[in-house]
Amino acid sequence: MAKTTGFNSDPSVMAKATELKKELQKLVKTILDDEDYPLETLDQAKETLFALKELKSKKRSSSLKLRESLPCPDEFKCPLSKELMRDPVILATGQTYDRPFIQKWLKAGNRTCPLTQQVLSHTLLTPNHLIREMILQWCKSQGLELPDPVQYVNDDGITEVDRDHFLSLLEKMSSALPEQKEAARQLRMLTKRMPSFRALFGESTDAIPQLLNPLTRSKSGNEIHPDVQEDVITTLLNLSIHDNNKKLVAETPMVIPLLMEALRSGTIETRSNAAAALFTLSALDSNKVLIGKAGALKPLMDLLEEGHPLAMKDVASAIFTLCFVHENKARAVRDGAVKVILKKIMNGVLVDELLAILAILSSHQRAVEDMGDLGAVPCLLRIIRENNCERNKENCIAILHTLCLNDRTKWRTVREEESKYGTISKLAKDGTSRAKRKANGLLERINRAVNLTHTA
């Protein structure tokens, strides 16, 4: 049976439609093939789509009105909308619904079949070609048109063609290396540019394992191509940006171990993106615990110590976020965090970010002891004196306050600094409200100690 396009009655309409389709095809090709395509290309593609839609809508309007007035067989109606289905799809339970309406149901967070109330094993939607063909035949007998399902786009901008392309790419991740490389590159590109493709990974429990297939196969003795590793790890990073994916990605077996492996090996971009993925996933407290228990802080610390400029910020961000969980503070301290971080700060590397981590760790007793033993006090005083960043000064005085309360032998260094430069007094006068409070607390203790000495 020939497809009804909706442009088959008026030659001028058909010509205009063909022209628009060619233009759209050219724009889409530019978007897919050119990494640095101009933003205007997206606007042009959107305008062309709207023009095509408007053209089709005008042709359809009369037939749509007629359709609404005609009764149709119940088996052709969507159980949710009670209207004639335009794009019938099969849910995991075997029930058929119109795609836009069942997608809306699933997007609202429902994970059951509306008709049977069964819990869904997955949320993948399969086109019901048989029902659609029957609906097309019925529409033809009534003199009506049913739009091609490709013309129907869901709220996330996904068409049936997109979905088929997505499933095809996942299948290729189990193929030979050339196909793997191309599929991995496309998945990386699509998940970067289109949030809708990130959401597709949440529709099936098999999607992420399929993506990881080249990396898990390498564990059994096969060599992994560095480009494939980089693309897969970067795709995981892209997926983790999508809020609904964070829990799914982190709880998929092998994801965190493979990210840890990527921190140790591969290109520097692979290592940096693995750190960025751990940072993004750690937005959820439950994921912070999972990542910490898996032992990810040690390879993060090793990469921080290595000090590659491309990876430093992502690594520091991941460590900072993970250390909000008390157990992870202990793990970081045990893995030598204080020594690595202090050394970087003393060398003037990533001072802002690393001071923030040190401030978090200062609530851990062993970290405070390590800071005292490693000469943190003079370093912190120098930063307060020389650094112009108010946030850094605030973090420094907070850490100093804790260090001095923990170890009275540090008071002498602070008194000498105050006597020579008036560092703490200046901060007590000009700092942030928190910095002033901590600075005044230190000054009071210094004065009290001096008075006690004079009395003695």
Residue, then its C-alpha position, 0 to 999 in steps of 0.5 A: m500500500a502506498k503511503t499517504t503524504g498529505f501533499n498529493s492533491d495540489p501540484s503547487v503544494m507538492a512542489k513547495a513541500t519537495e523544496l522544503k524537504k530538500e532544504l531541511q535535508k541539507l540543513v540536517k546533513t550540515i548539523l550531523d556532519d559538521e562539529d562546528y556548524p553555526l547556531e543559525t543552522l539550527d534556527q533555519a532547520k526549525e523554521t523549515l520544519f515549521a513551514l513544512k508542518e504548516l503546509k501539511s496542517k492546511k491540507r489536513s485540516s478539513s480531513l481532521k474535522l471530518r475524522e472527529s465527526l466519524p465514529c471509528p472502531d474501538e480497537f483503533k482508539c488509544p485507551l488513554s486519549k479515546e481517539l483514533m491512534r496516529d502512531p500506535v505502539i506496544l508497551a512492555t505488557g503487550q498493550t497498544y497506545d498512541r505514542p504521544f499519550i503513553q509517552k506523556w504517561l511515562k514521562a510523568g514518572n509512571r512505571t506501570c501499564p495504564l490498562t493492566q497496572q502491571v509494573l513495566s520491565h522496561t519502557l521501550l515502545t515498539p511500533n505496532h505496524l499491524i494496527r497502523e496498517m489496519i487504521l490506514q486501510w480504514c482511513k482510506s475507506q473513509g476518505l481520510e488521511l493518517p499522517d506518517p508516524v515519522q511526522y509525529v515528534n514527542d515532547d523531547g523531539i524524538t521521532e521513530v526514525d531517531r529511535d530506530h537509529f539509536l537502537s541500531l547504534l547500540e547494536k553496532m557497539s557489539s560489532a567489529l571495531p570499525e562499526q564500533k568506532e563509528a557508532a561510539r562517535q555518533l552516540r557521543m555526538l548525539t548525546k552531547r547535542m540532543p537531550s532527547f537522546r540522553a533520555l532514550f537511555g532511560e527507556s531500556t535497562d539494556a541500553i547502558p550495558q550495550l554502550l559499555n560492551p566494548l569496554t567490558r569485552s576488553k576485560s576479557g583480554n581484548e584490547i580496547h581502542p583508545d578512541v572507542q574508550e574516549d567516546v564511550i566515557t564521554t557518552l557516559l558523561n553526557l548521559s549523567i548530565h540528564d537528571n533522570n539518568k544520574k541514578l540509572v547510570a551510577e547503579t548500572p554494574m561496571v559503570i563506576p569501575l570502568l570510570m575508575e579504570a578510565l581515570r588511570s588509562g587512556t587519553i588525557e581527555t578520557r581521564s578528564n571526562a571520567a572525572a567530570a562524569l564522577f563529579t556530575l553523578s555525585a550530585l546525588d547523595s546516594n551516588k556519592v556513597l556508591i562512588g566512595k565505596a567503589g574506591a574512586l577517590k584514590p585514582l582521583m587523588d592520583l590524577l590530581e597529584e599527576g597535575h595535568p592541566l586539562a584534568m585538574k579542575d574536573v578532578a578537584s570538582a569531583i573530590f570536592t563534591l564526594c567529600f560532602v559525605h563523612e565516610n568519603k572524607a575519611r577515605a580521602v584522608r586515608d588516601g593521602a589527600v591532605k599531602v597532595i592538596l597542600k603541595k599543590i596549594m603551596n605551588g600556587v596550583l588551583v588554589d581556589e578549588l583546593l582550599a575549598i576541599l581542605a576546608i571540608l576536610s578540616s572537620h576530620q581529626r586526622a586531616v587536621e593533624d596532617m595539616g599541622d604536621l605538613g606546615a599548613v599554618p604558614c601557608l594559610l597565613r601567607i594566602i590571607r596576607e597576599n591573596n585578594c579572593e575573599r572566599n579563599k581568605e574565609n576558607c583559610i581563616a576557618i581552617l586556621h581556627t580549627l588547627c589552632l584549637n586542635d594544637r596550641t603549639k601553632w599559636r606562636t606562628v600566628r602571633e608572630e604573623e600578627s605581630k609582623y603584618g597584622t594579618i588577622s586584625k586586617l581580616a577581622k576588620d575587612g573580611t566577610s562576616r564569617a571571616k571576621r568572626k573566625a579572625n576575632g576568635l583567633l585574636e581573642r585567644i592570642n590576647r588571652a594567651v599573651n595575658l596568661t604569659h604576662t601573669a605567669 
